């Protein structure tokens, strides 16, 4: 099997097996095993089509939340959706919610999305490759530049964005262009560097501006990045947010801010528009009942909005936070449990893969759906098969049996997961 990147079939097969052993599927594993969640795939494809519909394109971002227990295949599914998005000409970024990328901090999530972004036809750093893909004489670039000027004139973005774009196009200063790229991707830049660039191209009189406040930059960067992607002739931006359930370990106020961000990524932030953005987020199946529901341990449905409404800094997003909670409660798409035919087909694919990878005929293993808890999940079936074949290959006389322990997501509050606010985007 050829993977189009110089990786031999043998190496690719072994890499795929190693990834499946660890429970973190790689590209090769996803390609080989495919996806058994057709209802999710169909909805995702529909969102991609809507994002670029010529007659009536989506005027805002679109989102989908998927839910499932640990080991139900959420990470595998996100990797499969990433593959589909790249095949259809979208830029794609996967962001794991963590201490370094807390969901409530759009600035940090955006930076991570830029750092982890992939292009369909290029393999370099996302922001640099987007810059190289811009063609100033193209219709797409002209539309991008026109949008930037109009958005700045209407106050949707700071004039620093169209100013920096004009410098990027005309100045021919590689060092300055590199600084502009890092600014677009989330880093800071000195106002003096932009004014120097405007002076180089004799445009000082056309771009008068003050540097935007740090808190204003993340949503403006997100909006600008979407148009940059389309200006570079890609169809849009797919952002995959994994492990949203980590929000359950935040303090009350940070959970509220995170719910407001869920609403933003789902295209439900009043006064904001992100056409061309498609988001898919994964969360554990019991998150809403454990954290948001009035019957849960935290009862966020009762406490979040009142807490935010009395906070002078965050009262303006209290309604958005409530919208985000509602989405997590009502709009999650549950992953379908595998049926016996799904399990049997997957294990047979694995058997062929394993046999090719090691030049050893792996014996058939009985595999069927069902079983309580983790025993009914595809993750268990896959790892059990691989582990048993490993033992039989190395110790032919062994009689392997697999013992597993159920993993339970902890929603215990942990302030260590909350990092300081993002600082110093611009000077």
Beta strands, then each sheet from edge to edge (+ up, - down):
strand 1: 62-67
strand 2: 91-96
strand 3: 117-118
strand 4: 237-242
strand 5: 277-283
strand 6: 332-334
sheet 1: 3+ 2- 4- 5- 1- 6-
end
